[in-house]
Amino acid sequence: MADKAKPVAKMSFEEAMAELETIVAQLEQGDVELEKSIEIYERGAALKKHCETRLKAAELKVEQIVQAGGGQVTTEPASFD
């Protein structure tokens, strides 16, 4: 899997998430050899970290532009509540 797989750093969030879901499903089935389980677990950990990084970057980009009383334009974090 890992030798032919796309490098994690080059994956989009969606690609990484889809592969991570596949890895979780494989590990949950429990019919993967130990060495292969360790290999895909390590890739899964890298994918998880990549997804978290991409989400954080997106969160920082998603800011609301607020028109202040004095005509100044400022930004504030978007509220997801």
C-alpha positions in Angstrom: 0.0 0.0 0.0 2.5 2.6 1.2 5.1 1.9 -1.6 2.6 2.8 -4.4 0.6 5.3 -2.5 0.6 9.0 -3.1 2.8 10.9 -0.7 0.6 12.2 2.2 2.0 15.7 1.9 0.7 15.9 -1.7 -2.8 14.7 -0.9 -5.9 16.9 -0.7 -7.9 16.7 2.5 -10.6 14.6 0.8 -8.0 12.1 -0.6 -6.4 11.8 2.8 -9.7 11.4 4.6 -10.9 8.7 2.2 -7.7 6.7 2.6 -7.8 7.1 6.3 -11.4 5.7 6.3 -10.2 2.7 4.3 -7.3 2.1 6.7 -9.7 2.3 9.7 -12.0 -0.2 8.1 -9.1 -2.6 7.4 -7.8 -2.4 10.9 -11.3 -2.8 12.4 -11.8 -6.1 10.4 -8.8 -7.5 12.2 -7.8 -9.8 9.4 -4.6 -8.0 8.4 -1.2 -9.5 9.2 0.7 -7.9 12.1 3.4 -6.3 10.0 0.9 -4.9 7.5 -1.2 -3.6 10.4 1.7 -1.7 11.7 2.5 -0.3 8.3 -1.0 0.9 7.6 -1.4 2.2 11.2 1.7 4.4 10.6 0.3 5.7 7.4 -3.0 6.3 9.1 -1.3 8.3 11.8 0.4 10.4 9.1 -2.9 10.9 7.3 -4.7 11.9 10.5 -2.0 14.5 11.2 -2.2 15.8 7.6 -6.0 16.1 7.8 -5.7 18.0 11.1 -3.1 20.4 9.6 -5.3 21.0 6.5 -8.4 21.7 8.7 -6.4 24.1 10.9 -5.2 26.0 7.8 -8.7 26.2 6.4 -10.0 27.4 9.8 -7.5 30.2 9.8 -8.5 31.2 6.2 -12.2 31.2 7.0 -12.5 34.6 8.7 -15.3 37.0 8.6 -14.7 40.5 7.3 -16.2 42.9 9.7 -16.9 46.6 8.9 -15.9 48.5 12.1 -17.7 51.7 13.2 -14.9 54.0 12.0 -14.8 52.5 8.5 -11.9 50.1 9.2 -12.0 46.6 7.9 -10.9 44.0 10.3 -11.2 40.2 10.5 -12.3 37.9 13.3 -12.4 34.1 13.5 -15.6 32.6 11.9 -18.0 31.2 14.4 -19.0 27.6 13.7 -21.5 27.3 16.6 
